Amino acid sequence: MSLLVFFLFTILVFSSSCCSATRFQHQHRYMQRKITLDLPSKIGINYGRQGNNLPSPYQSINFIKSIKAGHVKLYDADPESLTLLSQTNLYVTITVPNHIITSLSTNQTTAEDWVQTNIIRYYPQTRIRFVLVGNEILSVEDRRNITANVVPAMRKIVTSLRAHGIHNIKVGTALDMDSLRSTFPPSNSTFWEDIAGPLMFPLLKFLNGTNSYFFINLQPYLRWSRMNMSLDYALFQGNSTYTDPQTGLVYRNLLDQMLDSVIFAMTKLGYPHIRIAISETGWPNSGDIDETGANILNAATYNRNLIKKMTAIPPIGTPARPGLAIPTFVFSLFDENRKSGSGTRRHYGILHPDGTPIYDIDFTGQKPLTGFNPLPKPTNNVPYKGIVWCVPVEGASEAQLEEALRMACGRSNTTCAALAPGRECYEPVSVYWHASYAVSSYWAEFRTENVRCFFNGLARMTTINPGNDRCKFPGVTL
């Protein structure tokens, strides 16, 4: 009898322990999933402010928190933004403006003052993690001078940080793909010869010595729009692949191809192991009439798939570096209407100025791609064929129109010849009419010299002929 009782008691204790263990495992899995869902995203957002309709830093930072981004990159070290960010859990990247790089590079005291003013004052309450010395320095007019000074400036900033006992802020610079002479196939990539010695060798040596990142601005839209390749390949979807003939590596999207181009170029200079970070990448939600593929659906598709890829656990990496995590910043928080150049440059935003989404996006990467609401089918995934004109924007004042008129007519005697008294476009005599003819004529005449239909925000493209039977406005045939 006593043996039977002992046997039953043993079974009861064992089953109770098993159930407890099972409950613990279930609870642990639940808590693990809950913690994962509550963690901030690994993905960062670029917060640019080149617009005249953008919200305050206070509102903008609240919007950044609302989209659950984990990191914010500033294109400066704005005091108000850095103060407000101290009240958040966001990691922060700040940028040294291009125009002060030379002064920082030549004087340790100047660099120390900059570090005191822009880092020490806020750190560690503001969680600064990266300092980028310049942005796309190869595109500035004073390129030769800045490229010679950027690494010395980086060294002096690191010296100041170390003097303050700060070792976890990494210093780098954000370059774009124009730093590469060739990128196709990836294994054939090299940096331009004129920057390999003055910039790339010292930069890579610095990054390697400080265990920092090579920051690269990647815009697959620009590469796709200039090359004959599948749109799905650029948007991380479909079954298109490309095999590098030299390495045999298989690529399933354009971003990986571009990233590995940078990796192979660094390897050829003797630095195969420097970590890589994407300081800008995105897709335009709109653009000029001649900018095919710039639309909301493509922008949403690109950024949603990008985030899925970059938040995957374990990390996916690239064909050349499988399994490695890549810090990534989406470009950008808002459309920025004061940027010059093509229309796409002003339309990379994911939010309207009031904080409402241009399209829904999940920075945590948790939401299934099928869980988003449908978006309008694009009409510009194929090139527009026809005549396009350039006309003033709606709401331009008379003073602004006069400015556009002077700008357009001041370069060439032929641009505005038809507006002379008695000529075919002289009447009606109004600033709007004359400015309309002038900007369209100027754009048509100089478009091949990379002139855009923008005029400091005063002009836009149209497919509606603004002229009449007497006055034929010059246009551009696409």
Sine and cosine of phi, psi and omega as CSV:
sin_phi,cos_phi,sin_psi,cos_psi,sin_omega,cos_omega
0.00,0.00,-0.71,0.70,-0.02,-1.00
-0.90,0.43,-0.58,0.81,0.06,-1.00
-0.90,0.44,-0.66,0.75,0.00,-1.00
-0.90,0.44,-0.68,0.73,0.02,-1.00
-0.89,0.46,-0.69,0.73,0.00,-1.00
-0.88,0.47,-0.66,0.75,-0.02,-1.00
-0.89,0.45,-0.71,0.70,0.01,-1.00
-0.91,0.42,-0.63,0.77,0.00,-1.00
-0.90,0.44,-0.65,0.76,0.01,-1.00
-0.89,0.46,-0.69,0.73,0.02,-1.00
-0.88,0.47,-0.67,0.74,-0.02,-1.00
-0.89,0.46,-0.72,0.70,-0.01,-1.00
-0.90,0.44,-0.68,0.73,-0.04,-1.00
-0.89,0.45,-0.72,0.70,-0.03,-1.00
-0.92,0.40,-0.59,0.81,0.04,-1.00
-0.90,0.44,-0.66,0.75,0.02,-1.00
-0.90,0.44,-0.67,0.74,0.01,-1.00
-0.88,0.47,-0.70,0.71,-0.02,-1.00
-0.90,0.44,-0.64,0.77,0.01,-1.00
-0.89,0.45,-0.67,0.74,0.01,-1.00
-0.90,0.44,-0.65,0.76,0.00,-1.00
-0.91,0.42,-0.69,0.73,0.04,-1.00
-0.87,0.49,-0.65,0.76,0.00,-1.00
-0.89,0.46,-0.68,0.73,0.00,-1.00
-0.88,0.47,-0.68,0.73,0.01,-1.00
-0.90,0.44,-0.69,0.72,0.01,-1.00
-0.89,0.46,-0.67,0.75,-0.02,-1.00
-0.89,0.46,-0.69,0.72,0.01,-1.00
-0.90,0.44,-0.65,0.76,0.01,-1.00
-0.89,0.46,-0.73,0.68,-0.02,-1.00
-0.90,0.43,-0.63,0.78,0.01,-1.00
-0.88,0.47,-0.69,0.73,0.02,-1.00
-0.92,0.40,-0.66,0.75,0.00,-1.00
-0.90,0.44,-0.68,0.73,0.03,-1.00
-0.88,0.47,-0.68,0.73,0.01,-1.00
-0.86,0.51,-0.68,0.74,-0.03,-1.00
-0.94,0.34,-0.51,0.86,-0.06,-1.00
-1.00,0.09,-0.27,0.96,-0.01,-1.00
-0.93,0.38,0.55,-0.83,0.09,-1.00
-0.92,0.40,0.40,-0.92,-0.03,-1.00
-0.91,0.42,0.46,-0.89,0.14,-0.99
-0.97,0.22,-0.26,0.97,-0.12,-0.99
-1.00,0.06,0.68,-0.73,0.05,-1.00
-0.98,-0.19,0.19,-0.98,0.03,-1.00
-0.76,-0.65,0.65,-0.76,0.10,-0.99
-0.99,0.10,0.80,-0.60,0.00,-1.00
-0.93,-0.36,1.00,-0.03,0.07,-1.00
-0.99,-0.11,0.40,-0.92,-0.11,-0.99
-0.74,-0.67,0.51,0.86,0.01,-1.00
-1.00,0.03,0.91,0.41,0.01,-1.00
-0.50,-0.87,0.45,-0.90,0.02,-1.00
-0.98,-0.20,0.17,0.99,-0.03,-1.00
-0.77,-0.64,0.33,0.94,-0.13,-0.99
-1.00,0.01,0.46,-0.89,0.00,-1.00
-0.95,0.30,0.18,-0.98,0.00,-1.00
-0.92,0.40,0.33,-0.94,0.11,-0.99
-0.82,0.57,-0.61,0.79,0.02,-1.00
-0.86,0.51,-0.77,0.64,0.01,-1.00
-0.91,0.42,-0.67,0.74,-0.05,-1.00
-0.88,0.47,-0.67,0.74,-0.01,-1.00
-0.93,0.37,-0.58,0.81,0.12,-0.99
-0.89,0.46,-0.63,0.78,0.06,-1.00
-0.90,0.45,-0.65,0.76,0.01,-1.00
-0.88,0.47,-0.66,0.75,0.05,-1.00
-0.90,0.44,-0.61,0.79,-0.07,-1.00
-0.92,0.39,-0.48,0.88,0.02,-1.00
-1.00,0.05,-0.02,1.00,0.07,-1.00
0.91,0.41,0.53,0.85,0.17,-0.99
-0.93,0.36,0.45,-0.89,-0.02,-1.00
-0.98,-0.21,-0.19,0.98,-0.14,-0.99
-0.46,-0.89,0.58,-0.82,0.05,-1.00
-0.79,-0.61,0.68,-0.73,0.05,-1.00
-0.94,-0.35,0.82,-0.57,0.06,-1.00
-0.99,-0.16,0.52,-0.85,0.03,-1.00
-1.00,-0.04,0.27,0.96,0.04,-1.00
-0.35,-0.94,-0.39,-0.92,0.11,-0.99
-0.76,-0.65,0.83,0.55,-0.09,-1.00
-0.84,0.55,0.86,-0.51,-0.07,-1.00
-0.86,0.52,-0.67,0.74,-0.02,-1.00
-0.89,0.45,-0.71,0.71,-0.01,-1.00
-0.90,0.44,-0.68,0.73,-0.03,-1.00
-0.92,0.40,-0.58,0.81,0.06,-1.00
-0.92,0.40,-0.72,0.69,0.00,-1.00
-0.91,0.42,-0.59,0.81,-0.02,-1.00
-0.93,0.37,-0.32,0.95,0.05,-1.00
-0.91,0.41,-0.31,0.95,-0.01,-1.00
-1.00,-0.09,0.23,0.97,-0.02,-1.00
-0.82,-0.58,0.12,-0.99,0.11,-0.99
-0.99,-0.14,0.19,0.98,-0.04,-1.00
-0.96,0.29,0.69,-0.72,0.23,-0.97
-0.97,0.25,0.44,-0.90,-0.17,-0.99
-0.73,-0.69,0.67,-0.74,0.18,-0.98
-0.90,-0.44,0.74,-0.67,0.07,-1.00
-0.91,-0.42,0.32,-0.95,-0.09,-1.00
-0.79,-0.61,0.70,-0.71,0.16,-0.99
-0.99,0.14,0.87,-0.50,0.00,-1.00
-0.86,0.52,0.55,-0.83,-0.05,-1.00
-0.82,0.57,-0.60,0.80,-0.17,-0.99
-0.96,0.26,-0.17,0.99,0.03,-1.00
-0.94,-0.33,0.08,1.00,-0.03,-1.00
-0.86,0.50,-0.71,0.71,-0.06,-1.00
-0.88,0.47,-0.68,0.74,-0.01,-1.00
-0.92,0.40,-0.58,0.81,0.04,-1.00
-0.93,0.38,-0.56,0.83,-0.10,-0.99
-0.96,0.29,-0.38,0.93,-0.15,-0.99
-0.98,-0.19,-0.11,0.99,-0.12,-0.99
-0.50,-0.86,0.89,-0.46,-0.01,-1.00
-0.90,0.43,-0.55,0.83,0.02,-1.00
-0.91,0.42,-0.64,0.77,0.05,-1.00
-0.90,0.45,-0.67,0.74,0.03,-1.00
-0.90,0.43,-0.65,0.76,0.03,-1.00
-0.89,0.45,-0.66,0.75,0.04,-1.00
-0.88,0.48,-0.65,0.76,0.00,-1.00
-0.91,0.43,-0.70,0.72,0.01,-1.00
-0.90,0.44,-0.68,0.74,0.03,-1.00
-0.87,0.50,-0.72,0.69,-0.10,-0.99
-0.95,0.30,-0.60,0.80,-0.19,-0.98
-0.95,-0.33,-0.18,0.98,0.01,-1.00
-0.82,-0.57,-0.86,0.50,-0.11,-0.99
-0.86,0.52,-0.59,0.81,-0.01,-1.00
-0.87,0.49,-0.45,0.89,-0.12,-0.99
-0.91,-0.41,-0.41,0.91,-0.10,-1.00
-0.99,0.10,0.62,-0.78,0.10,0.99
-1.00,-0.08,0.01,1.00,-0.01,-1.00
-0.84,0.55,-0.66,0.75,0.18,-0.98
-1.00,0.02,0.83,-0.55,-0.22,-0.98
-0.99,0.11,0.92,0.39,-0.01,-1.00
-0.95,0.32,0.79,-0.62,-0.03,-1.00
-0.87,-0.49,-0.51,0.86,0.00,-1.00
-0.75,-0.67,0.59,-0.81,0.19,-0.98
-0.86,-0.52,0.87,-0.48,0.03,-1.00
-0.98,-0.19,0.86,-0.52,-0.01,-1.00
-1.00,-0.01,1.00,-0.04,-0.02,-1.00
1.00,0.00,0.36,-0.93,0.06,-1.00
-0.72,-0.69,0.87,-0.48,0.02,-1.00
0.78,0.63,0.83,0.56,-0.09,-1.00
-0.91,0.41,-0.33,0.95,-0.02,-1.00
-0.97,0.23,-0.16,0.99,-0.02,-1.00
-0.99,-0.16,-0.01,1.00,-0.04,-1.00
-1.00,0.05,0.34,-0.94,-0.04,-1.00
-0.90,0.43,-0.64,0.77,-0.03,-1.00
-1.00,0.01,0.70,0.72,-0.13,-0.99
-0.84,0.54,-0.73,0.68,-0.08,-1.00
-0.88,0.48,-0.68,0.73,-0.03,-1.00
-0.93,0.37,-0.70,0.71,-0.05,-1.00
-0.93,0.37,-0.66,0.75,-0.01,-1.00
-0.89,0.46,-0.52,0.86,0.03,-1.00
-0.97,0.26,-0.36,0.93,-0.12,-0.99
-0.95,-0.30,-0.19,0.98,-0.13,-0.99
-0.92,0.40,-0.70,0.72,-0.02,-1.00
-0.93,0.36,-0.69,0.73,0.12,-0.99
-0.83,0.56,-0.61,0.79,0.06,-1.00
-0.90,0.43,-0.65,0.76,0.02,-1.00
-0.89,0.45,-0.67,0.75,0.01,-1.00
-0.87,0.48,-0.68,0.73,-0.05,-1.00
-0.93,0.38,-0.58,0.82,0.06,-1.00
-0.91,0.41,-0.69,0.73,0.03,-1.00
-0.89,0.45,-0.65,0.76,0.04,-1.00
-0.85,0.53,-0.69,0.73,0.03,-1.00
-0.91,0.41,-0.67,0.74,0.01,-1.00
-0.88,0.48,-0.69,0.72,-0.01,-1.00
-0.91,0.42,-0.60,0.80,0.02,-1.00
-0.88,0.47,-0.44,0.90,0.04,-1.00
-1.00,-0.08,0.15,0.99,0.03,-1.00
0.97,0.25,0.34,0.94,-0.02,-1.00
-0.98,-0.17,0.88,-0.48,-0.06,-1.00
-0.85,-0.52,-0.15,0.99,-0.09,-1.00
-0.97,-0.23,0.20,0.98,0.15,-0.99
-0.98,-0.18,0.88,-0.47,-0.02,-1.00
-1.00,-0.02,0.60,-0.80,-0.04,-1.00
-0.91,-0.42,0.70,-0.71,0.02,-1.00
-0.44,-0.90,-0.27,-0.96,0.12,-0.99
-0.58,-0.82,0.53,-0.85,-0.05,-1.00
-0.99,-0.13,0.92,-0.40,0.06,-1.00
-0.97,-0.26,0.28,-0.96,0.09,-1.00
-0.93,-0.38,0.01,-1.00,-0.10,-1.00
-0.93,0.36,-0.21,0.98,0.07,-1.00
-0.93,0.38,-0.17,0.99,0.08,-1.00
-0.96,0.28,-0.23,0.97,-0.02,-1.00
-0.99,-0.14,0.73,-0.68,0.02,-1.00
-0.97,0.26,-0.65,0.76,0.03,-1.00
-0.64,-0.77,0.54,-0.84,-0.04,-1.00
-0.71,-0.71,0.06,1.00,-0.11,-0.99
-0.68,-0.74,0.84,-0.54,-0.12,0.99
-0.93,0.36,0.23,-0.97,-0.05,-1.00
-0.80,0.60,-0.64,0.77,-0.05,-1.00
-0.92,0.39,-0.24,0.97,-0.01,-1.00
-1.00,-0.07,0.07,1.00,-0.15,-0.99
-0.96,0.29,0.61,-0.79,0.09,-1.00
-0.58,-0.81,0.39,-0.92,0.15,-0.99
-0.99,0.15,0.40,-0.92,0.05,-1.00
-0.86,0.51,0.64,-0.77,-0.06,-1.00
-0.87,0.49,-0.58,0.81,-0.08,-1.00
-0.96,0.29,-0.21,0.98,0.07,-1.00
-0.92,-0.38,-0.16,0.99,-0.04,-1.00
-0.86,0.51,-0.74,0.68,-0.01,-1.00
-0.98,0.21,-0.82,0.57,-0.07,-1.00
-0.92,0.40,-0.53,0.85,-0.12,-0.99
-0.88,-0.47,-0.82,0.57,-0.22,-0.98
-0.93,0.37,-0.70,0.72,0.01,-1.00
-0.86,0.51,-0.81,0.59,0.02,-1.00
-0.90,0.43,-0.56,0.83,0.02,-1.00
-0.90,0.43,-0.75,0.66,-0.02,-1.00
-0.90,0.43,-0.62,0.78,0.05,-1.00
-0.88,0.47,-0.67,0.74,0.03,-1.00
-0.90,0.44,-0.75,0.66,-0.03,-1.00
-0.88,0.47,-0.65,0.76,0.01,-1.00
-0.91,0.42,-0.68,0.74,-0.04,-1.00
-0.94,0.33,-0.46,0.89,-0.01,-1.00
-0.97,-0.23,0.07,1.00,-0.02,-1.00
0.82,0.57,0.65,0.76,0.01,-1.00
-0.99,-0.13,-0.16,-0.99,-0.09,-1.00
-0.93,-0.36,0.50,-0.87,0.23,-0.97
-1.00,0.04,0.93,-0.36,-0.04,-1.00
-1.00,-0.03,0.78,-0.63,-0.05,-1.00
-0.76,-0.65,0.72,-0.69,0.12,-0.99
-1.00,-0.01,0.89,-0.46,-0.08,-1.00
-0.88,-0.47,0.84,-0.55,0.06,-1.00
-0.82,-0.57,1.00,0.04,0.00,-1.00
-0.84,0.54,-0.43,0.90,0.04,-1.00
-0.85,0.53,-0.70,0.71,-0.02,-1.00
-0.90,0.44,-0.66,0.75,0.02,-1.00
-0.91,0.41,-0.70,0.71,-0.01,-1.00
-0.89,0.46,-0.66,0.75,-0.09,-1.00
-0.94,0.35,-0.32,0.95,-0.01,-1.00
-0.99,-0.17,-0.17,0.99,-0.09,-1.00
-0.83,-0.56,0.40,-0.92,0.02,-1.00
-1.00,0.01,1.00,0.02,0.00,-1.00
-0.60,-0.80,0.26,-0.97,-0.05,-1.00
-0.92,0.40,0.71,-0.71,0.10,-1.00
-0.90,0.44,-0.65,0.76,0.02,-1.00
-0.86,0.52,-0.61,0.79,0.02,-1.00
-0.88,0.47,-0.62,0.79,0.01,-1.00
-0.96,0.27,-0.42,0.91,-0.08,-1.00
-0.98,-0.19,0.24,0.97,0.01,-1.00
0.90,0.44,0.55,0.83,0.03,-1.00
-0.63,-0.78,0.19,-0.98,-0.04,-1.00
1.00,0.09,-0.11,-0.99,-0.09,-1.00
-0.91,-0.42,0.23,0.97,-0.01,-1.00
-0.93,0.38,0.63,-0.77,0.08,-1.00
-0.68,-0.74,0.35,-0.94,0.12,-0.99
-0.71,-0.71,0.74,-0.67,0.02,-1.00
-0.95,-0.31,0.84,-0.55,0.04,-1.00
-0.92,0.39,0.86,-0.51,-0.10,-0.99
-0.91,0.41,-0.37,0.93,-0.04,-1.00
-1.00,0.00,-0.59,0.81,-0.06,-1.00
-0.97,-0.23,-0.34,0.94,-0.10,-0.99
0.98,0.22,0.05,1.00,0.02,-1.00
-0.93,0.37,0.68,-0.73,-0.06,-1.00
-0.97,-0.23,0.79,-0.62,-0.02,-1.00
-0.94,-0.34,0.70,-0.72,-0.02,-1.00
-0.91,-0.42,0.03,1.00,0.08,-1.00
-0.37,-0.93,0.36,-0.93,-0.08,-1.00
-0.94,0.33,-0.58,0.82,-0.03,-1.00
-0.87,0.50,-0.73,0.68,0.02,-1.00
-0.86,0.51,-0.64,0.77,0.00,-1.00
-0.88,0.47,-0.68,0.73,0.00,-1.00
-0.93,0.36,-0.66,0.75,0.02,-1.00
-0.88,0.47,-0.71,0.71,-0.01,-1.00
-0.93,0.37,-0.42,0.91,0.11,-0.99
-0.87,0.49,-0.67,0.74,0.03,-1.00
-0.91,0.41,-0.68,0.73,-0.02,-1.00
-0.88,0.47,-0.70,0.71,0.02,-1.00
-0.92,0.39,-0.60,0.80,0.03,-1.00
-0.91,0.42,-0.66,0.75,0.05,-1.00
-0.91,0.42,-0.63,0.77,-0.01,-1.00
-0.87,0.49,-0.63,0.78,-0.01,-1.00
-0.93,0.38,-0.33,0.94,0.08,-1.00
-1.00,-0.09,0.13,0.99,0.10,-0.99
1.00,-0.09,0.23,0.97,-0.03,-1.00
-0.78,-0.62,0.98,0.18,-0.09,-1.00
-0.99,0.12,-0.15,0.99,-0.17,-0.98
-0.89,-0.46,0.10,0.99,0.01,-1.00
-0.91,0.41,0.72,-0.69,0.00,-1.00
-0.93,0.37,0.46,-0.89,-0.05,-1.00
-0.87,-0.50,0.59,-0.81,0.06,-1.00
-0.70,-0.72,0.58,-0.82,0.01,-1.00
-0.99,-0.13,0.96,-0.28,-0.06,-1.00
-0.99,0.14,-0.36,0.93,0.11,-0.99
-0.48,-0.88,0.72,-0.69,0.26,-0.97
-0.32,-0.95,0.57,-0.82,-0.01,-1.00
-0.02,-1.00,-0.24,-0.97,-0.01,-1.00
-0.54,-0.84,0.71,-0.70,-0.05,-1.00
-0.94,0.35,0.65,-0.76,0.02,-1.00
-1.00,0.04,-0.15,0.99,0.03,-1.00
-0.26,-0.97,0.06,-1.00,0.02,-1.00
0.00,-1.00,-0.21,-0.98,0.05,-1.00
-0.96,0.29,0.24,-0.97,-0.06,-1.00
-0.87,0.50,-0.52,0.85,-0.02,-1.00
-1.00,0.03,0.15,0.99,0.01,-1.00
-0.97,-0.25,1.00,0.08,-0.06,-1.00
-0.88,0.48,0.63,-0.78,0.12,-0.99
0.99,0.12,-0.02,1.00,0.02,-1.00
-1.00,0.04,0.99,-0.13,-0.05,-1.00
-0.42,-0.91,0.20,-0.98,-0.12,-0.99
-0.90,0.43,-0.68,0.74,-0.04,-1.00
-0.89,0.46,-0.72,0.70,0.00,-1.00
-0.91,0.41,-0.63,0.78,0.02,-1.00
-0.89,0.46,-0.72,0.70,0.01,-1.00
-0.89,0.45,-0.69,0.72,-0.02,-1.00
-0.88,0.47,-0.71,0.70,-0.01,-1.00
-0.88,0.47,-0.79,0.61,-0.10,-0.99
-0.94,0.35,-0.58,0.81,0.05,-1.00
-0.90,0.43,-0.71,0.70,0.00,-1.00
-0.93,0.36,-0.59,0.81,0.07,-1.00
-0.85,0.52,-0.74,0.67,-0.04,-1.00
-0.91,0.42,-0.66,0.75,0.07,-1.00
-0.83,0.56,-0.72,0.70,-0.03,-1.00
-0.91,0.42,-0.72,0.69,-0.14,-0.99
-0.99,0.16,-0.22,0.98,0.05,-1.00
-0.97,-0.24,0.07,1.00,-0.04,-1.00
-0.89,0.46,0.61,-0.79,0.07,-1.00
-0.84,-0.54,0.87,-0.50,-0.05,1.00
-0.94,0.34,0.28,-0.96,-0.02,-1.00
-0.86,0.52,0.52,-0.85,-0.02,-1.00
-1.00,0.04,-0.68,0.73,-0.06,-1.00
0.95,0.30,-0.47,-0.88,0.03,-1.00
-0.79,-0.61,0.20,-0.98,0.04,-1.00
-0.82,0.57,-0.59,0.81,0.01,-1.00
-0.98,0.19,-0.43,0.90,0.01,-1.00
-0.71,-0.70,0.94,0.34,-0.04,-1.00
-0.92,0.39,0.59,-0.80,0.12,-0.99
0.99,0.11,0.06,1.00,-0.02,-1.00
-0.98,-0.20,0.71,-0.70,0.03,-1.00
-0.96,0.29,0.57,-0.82,-0.03,-1.00
-0.80,-0.60,0.96,-0.29,0.09,-1.00
-0.83,0.56,0.72,-0.70,-0.15,-0.99
-0.67,-0.74,0.70,-0.71,0.07,-1.00
-0.88,-0.48,0.86,-0.50,0.05,-1.00
-0.96,0.29,0.63,-0.77,0.05,-1.00
-0.92,-0.40,0.90,-0.43,0.04,1.00
-0.52,-0.85,-0.03,-1.00,-0.06,-1.00
-0.93,0.38,-0.75,0.67,-0.05,-1.00
-0.81,-0.59,0.39,-0.92,0.33,-0.94
-0.90,0.43,0.57,-0.82,-0.04,-1.00
-0.82,-0.57,0.98,-0.19,-0.21,-0.98
-0.98,0.19,-0.05,1.00,0.03,-1.00
-0.99,-0.15,0.06,1.00,0.05,-1.00
-0.97,0.24,0.65,-0.76,0.01,-1.00
-1.00,0.05,0.05,-1.00,0.04,-1.00
1.00,-0.05,-0.40,-0.92,-0.08,-1.00
-0.93,0.38,0.33,-0.95,-0.04,-1.00
-0.87,0.50,-0.57,0.82,-0.02,-1.00
-0.88,0.48,-0.52,0.86,-0.01,-1.00
-0.87,0.49,-0.41,0.91,-0.02,-1.00
-0.99,-0.14,0.09,1.00,-0.14,-0.99
-0.68,-0.74,0.80,0.60,0.10,-1.00
-0.97,-0.26,0.06,1.00,-0.13,-0.99
-0.94,0.33,0.40,-0.92,0.11,-0.99
-0.96,-0.29,-0.23,0.97,0.02,-1.00
-0.81,-0.58,0.53,-0.85,0.23,-0.97
-0.96,0.27,0.29,-0.96,0.00,-1.00
-0.85,0.53,-0.41,0.91,0.02,-1.00
-1.00,0.06,0.09,1.00,0.05,-1.00
1.00,-0.02,-0.13,0.99,0.06,-1.00
-0.97,0.26,0.54,-0.84,-0.09,-1.00
-0.96,0.27,0.65,-0.76,0.21,-0.98
-0.94,0.35,-0.57,0.82,0.18,-0.98
-0.44,-0.90,0.44,-0.90,-0.03,-1.00
-0.95,0.30,0.62,-0.78,0.01,-1.00
-0.48,-0.88,0.54,-0.84,-0.03,-1.00
-0.87,-0.50,0.96,-0.28,-0.07,-1.00
-0.95,0.31,-0.24,0.97,0.02,-1.00
-0.99,0.16,-0.33,0.94,-0.05,-1.00
0.98,0.22,0.11,0.99,-0.06,-1.00
-0.99,0.15,-0.49,0.87,-0.12,-0.99
-0.97,0.24,0.74,-0.67,0.04,-1.00
-0.88,0.47,0.57,-0.82,-0.01,-1.00
-0.88,0.47,-0.41,0.91,0.02,-1.00
-0.99,0.14,-0.07,1.00,-0.07,-1.00
-1.00,0.01,-0.01,1.00,0.00,-1.00
-1.00,0.00,0.50,-0.87,0.04,-1.00
-0.92,0.40,0.53,-0.85,0.01,-1.00
-0.88,0.48,0.52,-0.86,0.03,-1.00
-0.91,-0.42,0.37,-0.93,-0.02,-1.00
-0.85,0.52,0.63,-0.78,0.04,-1.00
-0.94,0.34,0.76,-0.65,-0.06,-1.00
-0.95,0.32,0.45,-0.89,0.03,-1.00
-0.93,-0.37,-0.03,1.00,-0.09,-1.00
-0.86,-0.51,0.48,0.88,0.07,-1.00
-0.98,0.20,-0.11,0.99,0.15,-0.99
-0.85,-0.52,0.52,-0.85,-0.07,-1.00
-0.87,0.50,0.61,-0.79,0.08,-1.00
-0.96,0.29,0.69,-0.72,0.04,-1.00
-0.89,-0.45,0.88,-0.47,0.00,-1.00
0.45,-0.89,-0.16,-0.99,-0.02,-1.00
-1.00,-0.09,0.65,-0.76,0.02,-1.00
-0.81,-0.58,0.65,-0.76,0.04,-1.00
-0.89,-0.46,0.24,-0.97,0.04,-1.00
-0.89,-0.45,0.80,-0.60,-0.07,-1.00
-0.69,-0.72,0.34,-0.94,0.05,-1.00
-0.90,0.44,0.50,-0.87,0.05,-1.00
-0.95,0.30,0.42,-0.91,0.07,-1.00
-0.90,0.43,0.64,-0.77,0.07,-1.00
1.00,0.05,0.02,1.00,0.03,-1.00
-0.91,0.41,0.69,-0.72,-0.01,-1.00
-0.97,0.23,0.23,-0.97,0.01,-1.00
-0.89,0.45,-0.61,0.79,0.04,-1.00
-0.90,0.44,-0.64,0.77,0.03,-1.00
-0.92,0.38,-0.63,0.78,0.04,-1.00
-0.91,0.42,-0.63,0.78,0.06,-1.00
-0.89,0.45,-0.61,0.79,0.05,-1.00
-0.89,0.45,-0.71,0.70,0.03,-1.00
-0.89,0.45,-0.63,0.78,0.00,-1.00
-0.89,0.46,-0.73,0.69,0.03,-1.00
-0.89,0.45,-0.66,0.75,-0.01,-1.00
-0.88,0.47,-0.69,0.72,-0.07,-1.00
-0.96,0.29,-0.60,0.80,-0.10,-0.99
-1.00,0.01,-0.12,0.99,-0.13,-0.99
-1.00,0.09,-0.17,0.99,-0.12,-0.99
-1.00,-0.10,-0.62,0.79,-0.09,-1.00
-0.69,-0.73,0.59,-0.81,0.01,-1.00
-0.94,0.35,-0.39,0.92,-0.09,-1.00
-1.00,0.05,-0.39,0.92,-0.12,-0.99
-0.83,0.56,-0.72,0.69,-0.11,-0.99
-0.91,-0.40,0.34,0.94,-0.04,-1.00
-0.86,0.52,-0.57,0.82,-0.05,-1.00
-0.95,0.32,-0.12,0.99,0.01,-1.00
-1.00,-0.06,-0.02,1.00,-0.01,-1.00
-0.92,0.39,0.49,-0.87,0.02,-1.00
-0.79,0.61,0.74,-0.68,-0.02,-1.00
1.00,0.05,-0.25,0.97,0.00,-1.00
-0.99,0.14,0.14,-0.99,-0.20,-0.98
-0.91,0.40,-0.37,0.93,-0.04,-1.00
-0.92,-0.39,0.20,0.98,-0.03,-1.00
-0.91,0.41,-0.64,0.76,-0.02,-1.00
-0.97,-0.22,0.53,-0.85,-0.02,1.00
-0.95,0.32,0.57,-0.83,-0.04,-1.00
-0.99,0.11,1.00,-0.08,0.04,-1.00
-0.52,-0.85,0.46,-0.89,0.00,-1.00
-0.89,0.46,-0.66,0.76,-0.03,-1.00
-0.89,0.47,-0.72,0.69,-0.04,-1.00
-0.90,0.44,-0.74,0.68,-0.03,-1.00
-0.91,0.41,-0.64,0.77,0.03,-1.00
-0.91,0.41,-0.62,0.79,0.01,-1.00
-0.88,0.48,-0.73,0.68,0.02,-1.00
-0.90,0.44,-0.69,0.72,-0.11,-0.99
-0.89,0.46,-0.73,0.69,-0.05,-1.00
-0.93,0.36,-0.58,0.81,0.02,-1.00
-0.94,0.35,-0.66,0.76,0.02,-1.00
-0.91,0.43,-0.69,0.72,-0.01,-1.00
-0.89,0.46,-0.72,0.69,-0.01,-1.00
-0.89,0.46,-0.70,0.71,0.01,-1.00
-0.89,0.46,-0.59,0.81,-0.06,-1.00
-0.96,0.27,-0.59,0.81,-0.15,-0.99
-0.90,-0.44,0.18,0.98,-0.03,-1.00
-0.86,0.51,-0.58,0.82,-0.01,-1.00
-0.92,0.39,-0.24,0.97,0.06,-1.00
-0.99,-0.13,0.41,0.91,0.06,-1.00
0.94,0.35,0.39,0.92,0.13,-0.99
-0.97,0.23,0.74,-0.67,0.00,-1.00
-0.97,-0.24,0.39,-0.92,0.10,-1.00
-0.99,0.14,0.99,0.12,-0.06,-1.00
-0.65,-0.76,-0.81,0.59,0.05,-1.00
0.78,0.63,0.81,0.58,0.01,-1.00
0.83,0.55,0.60,0.80,0.04,-1.00
1.00,0.06,0.12,0.99,-0.06,-1.00
-0.99,-0.10,-0.08,1.00,-0.08,-1.00
-0.69,-0.72,0.38,-0.93,0.04,-1.00
-0.55,-0.83,0.29,-0.96,0.05,-1.00
-0.99,0.10,0.44,-0.90,0.10,-1.00
-0.54,-0.84,0.49,-0.87,0.09,-1.00
-0.99,-0.15,0.01,1.00,0.02,-1.00
-1.00,-0.08,0.84,-0.54,-0.05,-1.00
-0.89,0.46,0.89,-0.45,-0.04,-1.00
-1.00,0.10,-0.12,0.99,-0.05,-1.00
-1.00,0.08,-0.23,-0.97,0.05,-1.00
-0.60,-0.80,-0.12,-0.99,-0.07,-1.00
-0.88,0.47,-0.56,0.83,-0.03,-1.00
-0.99,0.13,-0.68,0.74,-0.09,-1.00
-0.93,-0.36,0.94,-0.33,0.02,-1.00
-1.00,-0.04,0.93,-0.37,0.03,-1.00
-0.95,0.31,0.73,-0.69,0.12,-0.99
-0.90,0.43,0.67,-0.74,0.04,-1.00
-0.72,-0.69,-0.03,-1.00,-0.01,-1.00
-0.85,-0.53,0.78,-0.63,0.04,-1.00
-1.00,0.00,0.85,-0.52,0.01,-1.00
-0.99,-0.12,0.00,0.00,0.00,0.00
